[in-house]
Each structure stands twice: as structure tokens, then as C-alpha cells.
């Protein structure tokens, strides 16, 4: 499955034990060219508010999230396309730019 930057996806998010996972939303942060060659880089989406998180609900061009949700910019994970269940939305360009800034500040 080809992923585009800013897509909100439902993913089988793995734990340390790869047999165990949680289905949760995530936002694709790597660009389309990267995603064609490699697994997508994503930030998980959570319902927990934190200083490094960015509220995402009213920042979508497409789709919606059922609960008030936040992008965890402190975590970048590599997700193999087989773990992606479906696309559920897409973030606005301004939101993607803000998330990138927060991720860069973590370095």
C-alpha cells in the first residue's frame, strides 16, 4: 500500500514483542518518494494531551477522528505497509509543517 505524507492511517502498531500490537491511528510523516522505497515513518496519534503533542481533530482536510486526539511528535516509528489497515483521513498542509517543526526540535 502506497502512503502519502499527511495521511491518517489505522495501523497495527507493534509493541516490543512483535506478536503483540494495538490498532491505533497514526500520521504518515515521510514523503511519497521515501514511502515508495521504504516503510513509512509515522507518528502515533493518542488521546493524551502533552506539551510535545499537537491537537489534530480540526486540522484535517479529509476524514475525522472519534475522540479528541493528538499527534505524538516525540515518537517516529517505521511501519511496514502490511501493518496498515486503511486510510481514515488526511491532515492539512499547515498541520504537516507544524508537526515537522516539532519533530525537528526534538533533535
N, C-alpha and C positions, 0 to 999 in steps of 0.2 A: 504494500500500500504506500503510495507516494504522499508525503506530508508537505504542507506549505507552512511557512513561518506565520505564526499568529493563530493557527487553528487550535481550537479547544477540542481535545480528544478524550474519549473514555479509554482507559488503559488498565491492563492487569499489571499493577505496579508491584514489582517484586520486593521481597524482604531479603535479609541476609541469606536465609535458606531459600534457594530458587524454586522449591516446590510450593512455597507459601507466598501468597500475594493478596492484594486488596484491589478491588476495582474502584478507581478514582479518576476524576478529571485531571488533566494536565494541559499545559500550553506548549506548543512546539516553538522553540526559540531559534533553532538552526535554520538556515535558509534553504530554499528548494534545491539548489545545486549541491549543497552538502548532503541533504537528505536522499538524493538520488544515488550517491556513492556510499553513504554510511548509514548507520542507525541514527534516528533523530535525537537531538538534545532537547530535553523538555524540563520545565519547572512544574512541580506538582501544584495542584490547587487544593486549598484547605478551607475549612470554615473558621479556623483560628486566626484572630487578628494579632499581628505582631508588628513591631517597628520596621522590620525589613520586608514586610509583605505589602502587596499592592491590591487594593479592592478592585474586583474585576466585573461584577454583575452589570453595571450600567455602562460598561465600556466595550460592549460587543456590537459588531456590525450585524452578526447573524447569531441565531440560537439564544438560549438562556440557561441559566443555572438555577436549580430549585431553591437553594439556600444562599444566604449572603456568603460570598466566597472571596478568597484572597490568593494571589499568586505568591508562592514561597520563593523569593528571589535568592535566598541563601542556599538553595539546592538546585543543582543541574544534574540530570540523570540521562544516561544513554538508554533509549528504549528501542528494542528491536521491533521492526514492523509487525511481526507475528503477535506481539503483545497488545497491539492497538485493536480495540473492538469496533469503534466507529468515531466519526467526526460529529461533534454536537454543537459547534459554533465557530465563530471567528472574531478575534479581537480587532479593534480599531488600530490604525497605524500609529496614532499618537500613544496608545497604550503600549504597543510593542516597543516603541522608542523609550518610554519611561521604564519599562521592565529591563531593557538592555542597560540603561544608565545605572540602575540599582545593582545589576549583576556585576558590571564593571567596577563599581565602588567597592564590591566585596574583595576585589584583588588589591 
